[in-house]
Amino acid sequence: MNFYASSAFFNGLIALFLVYYIYLRDKKDPLSRSFLYFGIVISGWSFLYTFWAYASSAAEAEKFIRLHMTFATFIPATYFHLVYHLTYQTRLNRSLLKISYGISVFYSLLCHTSLMVSGVKQVVFFDFWPAPGKLLLSHVIYFGLLMSYSMYLLIQKTFSSGRADKQRLQWILAGSLIGIGGGSVNWLLWFDIPVPPTTHFTVGIMFALFAYAIIRHRLIDIDEVLQIARRDKLAAIGTLAASMNHEIRNPLFIIKGAAETHLVNVKEGIYASKEKALDKANQILATSFDQAQRAIDLMKTFSEFAKKDNDRKVRIEEVYLKEVFENIQTLIDYELKLDKAEMLVDIPESLMLSVDRRHLEEILFNLLINACQAMKAAGGKIELRATFQNNKTQIMISDTGPGIPKDKLSQIFDPFYTSKEEGTGLGLYITKQLVERNGGTITVQSQPGQGTKFILEFNITEMK
């Protein structure tokens, strides 16, 4: 077996084995599925490279080259799909992902015409090397642009992530640079640049590094994260429930007291006439209705928020930021009372975001509860402000708590890092994941003794 055939076979075998192994570990994870798609394309490309290397005639070589190229046209789309699930899932990138698959299908169909592969020729020491068709250069340009953009997203994500995520992404980034750089050498001979593809064996190394990153540095299975986060949220709501108990009882006591007073007055003949008694009864019924509705609304808010899950499907819709905040304000108000904190809210009525409503509720709830608890019943002030400019919405949540030491700031978004005695360390980690799923970014500024400020930015927003 010659070097090129054996290295291609090695690439295909490694890719197929590793992606299938990781896919079996978690079939529901979008990252595992996108890794599977990329692996299938690379393994098909590699195995057909092996068959092409052993072809005994020009016709046989051309047949395998066309099949080999059919898989190659999907490499940029599937790699972008993988990076998409590792980085910023914005509306722009979702649209680009669909377009990239459409372009790949278009070029894959052309692979069986002379527009992509016009025949075979002898170059360097290859008897049957493909000759480029008229549209091959356009495909190479598309290939380079999409792969470069994917790498840009990956680099941006790597350097903006917390320590744990950064470790995983650094391995994937290193694997990408090694594998894509080494594999891209295959294009040179197509354009009569006499550099043989001796480095394409690095594609297998790329997959080994990818697998290591996903398995060794996987933060935790996403389903487990969501379950723990849900328990964390329910625990927070349970704490609030204790302080809200009297608030639910108040309207019931008002109803009970008004009814008892009326019955006693009727029994003792206090009312001058039946009409007076009827008027008073109607007033009491109206008050009772209002108070009962107040208690029902409070319990409904509790129930609905507790039932909502952070599932992985992002349902993007246009939502008013102020309306989303008002949906959780009841819950926040009682935590404010519990921690003796004041809150200033400044959100423009017309400010809209294109996000998942449930996710935004979770994000605001987590950050505001975190701000309340930072002051530990000592009192203080929380500010929630939102501004819109340059097609970006910026949401700032600040508190006057004790602040975060400088050496701890880089760790606060890491999973399981917490300064609370009973915390899980997943609140801010989950918050960051939800922000990024909705195309946003989150940063933190803090000084010991001067409080903490979280800054969220969302690109796809509008004012109406």
C-alpha positions as CSV (number, residue, x, y, z in Angstrom):
1,M,0.0,0.0,0.0
2,N,1.5,3.4,-1.0
3,F,1.8,6.3,1.4
4,Y,-1.1,8.3,0.0
5,A,-3.5,5.4,0.0
6,S,-2.5,4.3,3.5
7,S,-2.7,7.8,5.0
8,A,-6.1,8.3,3.4
9,F,-7.3,5.0,4.7
10,F,-6.0,5.9,8.2
11,N,-7.9,9.2,8.0
12,G,-11.1,7.6,7.1
13,L,-10.8,4.9,9.7
14,I,-10.0,7.3,12.5
15,A,-12.7,9.7,11.5
16,L,-15.4,7.0,11.2
17,F,-14.6,5.3,14.5
18,L,-14.3,8.4,16.6
19,V,-17.4,10.2,15.4
20,Y,-19.5,7.1,15.7
21,Y,-18.1,6.5,19.3
22,I,-19.0,10.0,20.3
23,Y,-22.4,9.9,18.6
24,L,-23.3,6.8,20.6
25,R,-22.4,8.5,23.9
26,D,-25.0,11.2,23.3
27,K,-27.2,10.9,20.2
28,K,-29.4,13.8,21.3
29,D,-26.6,16.4,21.6
30,P,-26.5,18.7,18.5
31,L,-22.7,18.8,18.8
32,S,-22.5,15.0,18.6
33,R,-24.7,15.0,15.5
34,S,-22.8,17.8,13.7
35,F,-19.5,16.0,14.5
36,L,-21.0,12.8,13.0
37,Y,-21.9,14.6,9.8
38,F,-18.4,16.1,9.5
39,G,-16.9,12.7,10.2
40,I,-19.0,10.9,7.6
41,V,-18.0,13.4,5.0
42,I,-14.3,13.2,5.8
43,S,-14.3,9.4,6.0
44,G,-16.1,9.1,2.6
45,W,-13.6,11.6,1.1
46,S,-10.7,9.6,2.6
47,F,-11.8,6.1,1.6
48,L,-12.5,7.1,-1.9
49,Y,-9.1,8.7,-2.0
50,T,-7.7,5.3,-1.2
51,F,-9.7,3.6,-4.1
52,W,-8.6,6.4,-6.5
53,A,-4.9,5.8,-5.5
54,Y,-5.2,2.1,-6.4
55,A,-7.1,2.7,-9.7
56,S,-5.6,0.8,-12.6
57,S,-7.0,2.9,-15.5
58,A,-7.9,6.5,-16.2
59,A,-11.6,5.6,-16.4
60,E,-11.6,3.9,-13.0
61,A,-9.6,6.7,-11.4
62,E,-12.0,9.3,-12.8
63,K,-15.0,7.5,-11.4
64,F,-13.5,7.5,-7.9
65,I,-12.3,11.0,-8.2
66,R,-15.8,12.3,-9.0
67,L,-17.2,10.4,-6.0
68,H,-14.3,11.6,-3.8
69,M,-15.1,15.2,-4.9
70,T,-18.8,14.7,-4.1
71,F,-17.9,14.2,-0.5
72,A,-15.3,17.0,-0.6
73,T,-18.0,19.6,-1.6
74,F,-19.7,19.0,1.8
75,I,-16.5,19.5,3.9
76,P,-16.9,23.3,4.4
77,A,-20.7,23.0,5.2
78,T,-20.3,20.2,7.8
79,Y,-17.3,21.9,9.4
80,F,-19.2,25.1,9.7
81,H,-22.1,23.1,11.2
82,L,-19.7,21.7,13.8
83,V,-18.4,25.2,14.6
84,Y,-21.9,26.6,14.7
85,H,-22.7,24.3,17.6
86,L,-19.5,25.3,19.4
87,T,-19.9,29.1,19.0
88,Y,-22.5,31.8,18.4
89,Q,-25.8,30.4,17.1
90,T,-27.0,33.7,15.6
91,R,-29.8,34.1,13.1
92,L,-27.2,35.1,10.5
93,N,-25.2,31.9,11.1
94,R,-28.4,29.8,11.0
95,S,-29.2,31.3,7.6
96,L,-25.6,30.8,6.4
97,L,-25.7,27.2,7.5
98,K,-28.7,26.5,5.3
99,I,-27.2,28.3,2.4
100,S,-23.9,26.5,2.8
101,Y,-25.6,23.1,2.5
102,G,-27.5,24.3,-0.5
103,I,-24.3,25.4,-2.2
104,S,-22.7,22.0,-1.3
105,V,-25.6,20.1,-2.9
106,F,-25.2,22.3,-6.1
107,Y,-21.4,21.6,-6.4
108,S,-21.9,17.9,-5.5
109,L,-24.1,17.5,-8.6
110,L,-21.6,19.3,-10.7
111,C,-18.9,16.8,-9.7
112,H,-20.3,14.3,-12.2
113,T,-19.8,16.8,-15.1
114,S,-16.8,18.3,-16.7
115,L,-17.5,21.6,-15.0
116,M,-15.8,20.4,-11.9
117,V,-13.5,17.5,-13.1
118,S,-12.6,17.7,-16.8
119,G,-10.6,14.5,-16.8
120,V,-7.4,13.1,-15.4
121,K,-3.7,13.9,-16.1
122,Q,-0.3,12.8,-15.0
123,V,1.4,15.2,-12.5
124,V,4.6,14.7,-10.4
125,F,4.5,11.0,-9.7
126,F,0.7,10.5,-9.9
127,D,-0.5,8.7,-13.0
128,F,-4.1,9.8,-12.6
129,W,-4.6,13.2,-11.1
130,P,-7.8,15.2,-11.7
131,A,-7.8,18.1,-14.1
132,P,-9.9,21.0,-12.9
133,G,-13.1,22.0,-14.7
134,K,-14.2,25.6,-15.3
135,L,-16.1,25.9,-12.0
136,L,-13.6,24.2,-9.8
137,L,-11.9,27.5,-8.9
138,S,-15.2,29.0,-7.7
139,H,-15.7,25.9,-5.4
140,V,-12.1,26.4,-4.0
141,I,-12.9,30.0,-3.3
142,Y,-16.2,29.1,-1.5
143,F,-14.3,26.4,0.3
144,G,-11.7,28.8,1.6
145,L,-14.1,31.6,2.5
146,L,-16.4,29.3,4.6
147,M,-13.6,27.5,6.3
148,S,-11.9,30.8,7.1
149,Y,-15.1,32.3,8.5
150,S,-15.6,29.1,10.6
151,M,-12.1,29.4,11.9
152,Y,-12.7,33.1,12.8
153,L,-15.8,32.1,14.8
154,L,-13.8,29.4,16.6
155,I,-10.9,31.7,17.4
156,Q,-13.3,34.4,18.7
157,K,-15.1,31.9,20.8
158,T,-11.9,30.4,22.2
159,F,-10.5,33.7,23.4
160,S,-13.8,34.9,24.9
161,S,-14.7,31.8,26.8
162,G,-14.1,30.9,30.5
163,R,-11.3,28.7,31.5
164,A,-13.0,25.3,31.2
165,D,-14.6,26.0,27.8
166,K,-11.3,27.5,26.6
167,Q,-9.4,24.3,27.3
168,R,-11.8,22.3,25.2
169,L,-11.9,24.8,22.4
170,Q,-8.1,25.2,22.3
171,W,-7.8,21.5,21.4
172,I,-10.4,21.8,18.7
173,L,-8.7,25.0,17.3
174,A,-5.3,23.2,17.3
175,G,-6.9,20.2,15.5
176,S,-8.5,22.4,12.9
177,L,-5.3,24.3,12.1
178,I,-3.4,21.0,11.8
179,G,-6.0,19.0,9.9
180,I,-7.4,21.7,7.6
181,G,-4.0,23.1,6.9
182,G,-2.6,19.7,6.0
183,G,-5.6,18.6,4.1
184,S,-5.8,21.7,2.0
185,V,-2.5,20.9,0.4
186,N,-4.5,18.6,-1.9
187,W,-5.7,21.6,-3.9
188,L,-2.2,22.6,-5.0
189,L,-1.6,19.9,-7.6
190,W,-5.0,20.7,-9.2
191,F,-3.6,24.0,-10.3
192,D,-0.2,22.7,-11.4
193,I,1.7,23.8,-8.2
194,P,4.2,20.9,-7.8
195,V,3.6,20.2,-4.1
196,P,2.5,16.7,-3.4
197,P,-0.2,16.2,-0.6
198,T,2.2,14.5,1.8
199,T,0.5,16.3,4.8
200,H,-3.0,15.1,4.4
201,F,-2.4,12.4,7.0
202,T,-3.0,15.3,9.5
203,V,-6.7,15.0,8.9
204,G,-6.7,11.9,11.1
205,I,-4.7,13.7,13.8
206,M,-7.4,16.5,13.6
207,F,-10.1,14.0,14.5
208,A,-8.1,12.5,17.3
209,L,-7.7,16.0,18.8
210,F,-11.4,16.7,18.3
211,A,-12.4,13.5,20.1
212,Y,-10.0,14.2,22.9
213,A,-11.4,17.7,23.4
214,I,-15.0,16.5,23.4
215,I,-14.4,13.5,25.6
216,R,-11.7,14.6,28.0
217,H,-12.7,18.3,28.3
218,R,-16.4,17.9,28.0
219,L,-17.8,20.0,30.7
220,I,-20.7,17.7,31.5
221,D,-23.4,16.0,29.5
222,I,-25.8,18.7,28.5
223,D,-28.9,16.8,29.7
224,E,-27.3,16.5,33.2
225,V,-26.4,20.2,33.2
226,L,-30.0,21.1,32.4
227,Q,-31.3,18.8,35.1
228,I,-29.0,20.2,37.7
229,A,-29.8,23.8,36.6
230,R,-33.6,23.0,36.9
231,R,-33.1,21.7,40.4
232,D,-31.1,24.9,41.2
233,K,-33.9,27.0,39.9
234,L,-36.5,25.1,41.8
235,A,-34.4,25.5,45.0
236,A,-34.3,29.3,44.4
237,I,-38.1,29.4,43.9
238,G,-38.5,27.3,47.1
239,T,-36.6,29.9,49.0
240,L,-38.7,32.6,47.5
241,A,-41.9,30.7,48.4
242,A,-41.1,30.9,52.1
243,S,-40.9,34.7,51.9
244,M,-44.0,34.9,49.7
245,N,-46.2,32.9,52.0
246,H,-47.6,35.9,53.8
247,E,-48.2,37.6,50.4
248,I,-50.5,34.8,49.3
249,R,-52.2,34.7,52.7
250,N,-52.9,38.4,52.7
251,P,-55.6,38.4,50.0
252,L,-57.2,35.4,51.6
253,F,-57.3,37.1,55.0
254,I,-58.9,40.2,53.3
255,I,-61.6,38.0,51.7
256,K,-62.2,36.1,55.0
257,G,-62.3,39.3,57.1
258,A,-64.7,41.1,54.8
259,A,-67.0,38.1,54.6
260,E,-67.1,37.6,58.3
261,T,-67.7,41.3,59.0
262,H,-70.6,41.4,56.6
263,L,-72.2,38.2,58.0
264,V,-72.0,39.6,61.6
265,N,-73.5,43.0,60.4
266,V,-76.4,41.3,58.7
267,K,-77.0,39.1,61.8
268,E,-77.0,42.1,64.1
269,G,-79.1,44.2,61.8
270,I,-76.6,46.9,61.3
271,Y,-77.7,47.7,57.8
272,A,-80.7,50.2,57.5
273,S,-82.3,48.2,54.7
274,K,-81.9,45.2,52.4
275,E,-80.7,47.5,49.6
276,K,-77.8,48.7,51.8
277,A,-76.9,45.2,52.7
278,L,-77.0,44.2,49.1
279,D,-74.8,47.1,48.1
280,K,-72.3,46.2,50.7
281,A,-72.4,42.5,49.7
282,N,-71.7,43.6,46.1
283,Q,-68.7,45.7,47.2
284,I,-67.3,42.7,49.2
285,L,-67.8,40.4,46.2
286,A,-65.8,42.8,44.0
287,T,-63.1,43.1,46.6
288,S,-63.0,39.4,47.0
289,F,-62.7,38.9,43.3
290,D,-59.8,41.3,43.0
291,Q,-58.0,39.7,45.9
292,A,-58.6,36.1,44.7
293,Q,-57.3,37.1,41.3
294,R,-54.2,38.6,42.9
295,A,-53.5,35.3,44.7
296,I,-54.2,33.2,41.6
297,D,-51.9,35.4,39.5
298,L,-49.1,35.0,42.0
299,M,-49.5,31.2,42.1
300,K,-49.7,31.1,38.3
301,T,-46.4,33.0,38.0
302,F,-44.8,30.6,40.4
303,S,-46.1,27.6,38.6
304,E,-45.4,28.6,35.1
305,F,-41.8,29.7,35.8
306,A,-41.1,26.5,37.7
307,K,-42.3,24.4,34.9
308,K,-40.3,26.0,32.1
309,D,-37.3,24.0,31.0
310,N,-34.1,25.2,29.3
311,D,-34.5,22.7,26.5
312,R,-32.0,22.9,23.6
313,K,-34.3,24.0,20.9
314,V,-34.1,27.8,20.5
315,R,-37.5,29.3,19.5
316,I,-36.7,32.7,18.2
317,E,-39.4,35.3,18.3
318,E,-39.8,39.1,18.6
319,V,-40.3,40.0,22.3
320,Y,-40.6,43.2,24.2
321,L,-37.8,43.3,26.8
322,K,-40.0,45.1,29.3
323,E,-42.8,42.6,29.0
324,V,-40.3,39.7,29.6
325,F,-39.0,41.4,32.7
326,E,-42.6,42.0,34.0
327,N,-43.3,38.3,33.6
328,I,-40.7,37.5,36.3
329,Q,-40.9,40.8,38.3
330,T,-43.2,39.2,40.9
331,L,-40.6,36.6,41.7
332,I,-37.8,39.2,41.8
333,D,-39.8,41.6,44.1
334,Y,-40.0,39.0,46.9
335,E,-36.3,38.3,46.7
336,L,-35.7,42.0,46.9
337,K,-37.7,42.2,50.1
338,L,-35.9,39.2,51.5
339,D,-32.5,40.7,50.9
340,K,-33.6,44.3,51.7
341,A,-32.5,45.5,48.3
342,E,-33.9,48.3,46.1
343,M,-34.1,48.0,42.3
344,L,-34.1,50.7,39.6
345,V,-35.5,49.6,36.2
346,D,-35.0,51.6,33.1
347,I,-36.2,49.7,30.0
348,P,-37.7,51.5,27.0
349,E,-41.3,50.5,26.3
350,S,-40.6,49.9,22.6
351,L,-37.4,47.9,22.9
352,M,-37.7,44.5,21.2
353,L,-35.2,41.6,20.8
354,S,-35.2,38.5,18.5
355,V,-34.6,35.8,21.1
356,D,-36.2,32.8,22.8
357,R,-38.6,34.3,25.4
358,R,-38.1,31.5,27.9
359,H,-34.3,31.8,27.7
360,L,-34.4,35.5,28.2
361,E,-36.6,35.1,31.3
362,E,-34.1,32.6,32.7
363,I,-31.2,34.9,31.9
364,L,-32.8,37.9,33.7
365,F,-34.0,35.8,36.6
366,N,-30.6,34.2,37.2
367,L,-28.7,37.5,37.0
368,L,-31.2,39.5,39.2
369,I,-31.4,36.8,41.8
370,N,-27.7,36.5,41.8
371,A,-27.4,40.3,42.4
372,C,-30.0,40.2,45.2
373,Q,-28.2,37.3,47.0
374,A,-24.8,39.1,46.6
375,M,-25.9,41.6,49.1
376,K,-26.8,38.9,51.7
377,A,-29.7,40.7,53.4
378,A,-27.4,43.7,54.1
379,G,-29.4,45.9,51.7
380,G,-28.2,47.7,48.6
381,K,-29.3,48.8,45.2
382,I,-29.7,46.9,41.9
383,E,-30.0,48.6,38.6
384,L,-31.4,47.1,35.4
385,R,-30.9,49.3,32.4
386,A,-31.4,48.6,28.6
387,T,-30.2,50.8,25.7
388,F,-30.4,50.4,22.0
389,Q,-27.8,51.8,19.5
390,N,-25.9,50.7,16.4
391,N,-28.4,47.7,15.9
392,K,-27.4,46.3,19.3
393,T,-29.3,46.1,22.6
394,Q,-27.2,46.4,25.7
395,I,-28.6,45.2,29.0
396,M,-26.8,46.1,32.2
397,I,-27.5,44.6,35.6
398,S,-25.4,46.1,38.4
399,D,-25.4,45.7,42.2
400,T,-23.8,47.5,45.1
401,G,-22.6,44.2,46.7
402,P,-19.1,43.2,47.9
403,G,-17.8,42.7,44.3
404,I,-15.7,39.9,43.0
405,P,-11.9,39.6,43.5
406,K,-9.9,40.1,40.3
407,D,-8.4,36.6,40.4
408,K,-11.9,35.1,40.5
409,L,-13.4,37.0,37.6
410,S,-12.2,34.6,35.0
411,Q,-13.8,31.7,36.7
412,I,-17.3,32.8,37.4
413,F,-18.7,31.4,34.1
414,D,-17.0,28.0,34.7
415,P,-19.3,25.1,35.6
416,F,-19.4,24.2,39.3
417,Y,-17.5,27.3,40.4
418,T,-19.4,29.0,43.2
419,S,-18.7,31.2,46.2
420,K,-22.0,30.2,47.8
421,E,-22.1,27.5,50.5
422,E,-25.2,25.8,49.0
423,G,-24.7,26.8,45.3
424,T,-24.3,24.4,42.5
425,G,-22.0,26.7,40.5
426,L,-24.2,26.3,37.4
427,G,-26.3,29.5,37.4
428,L,-23.9,31.8,35.6
429,Y,-22.6,28.9,33.4
430,I,-26.1,28.2,32.2
431,T,-26.8,31.9,31.8
432,K,-23.8,32.3,29.5
433,Q,-24.8,29.3,27.4
434,L,-28.3,30.7,27.0
435,V,-27.1,34.2,26.1
436,E,-24.8,32.7,23.4
437,R,-27.5,30.4,22.0
438,N,-29.5,33.5,21.4
439,G,-26.7,35.3,19.5
440,G,-25.6,37.5,22.4
441,T,-22.5,38.0,24.6
442,I,-22.1,38.5,28.3
443,T,-19.3,40.2,30.2
444,V,-18.7,41.1,33.8
445,Q,-17.0,44.1,35.5
446,S,-16.3,44.1,39.2
447,Q,-14.2,45.6,41.9
448,P,-14.1,44.4,45.5
449,G,-16.2,46.7,47.7
450,Q,-17.7,48.5,44.6
451,G,-20.2,46.0,43.4
452,T,-20.6,44.0,40.1
453,K,-22.0,44.8,36.7
454,F,-23.1,42.2,34.1
455,I,-23.3,43.5,30.5
456,L,-25.3,41.6,27.9
457,E,-25.3,42.5,24.2
458,F,-27.7,41.1,21.6
459,N,-27.1,42.0,17.9
460,I,-30.4,41.1,16.3
461,T,-32.7,43.7,17.9
462,E,-35.0,46.5,16.9
463,M,-37.1,49.4,18.1
464,K,-40.8,49.8,17.3
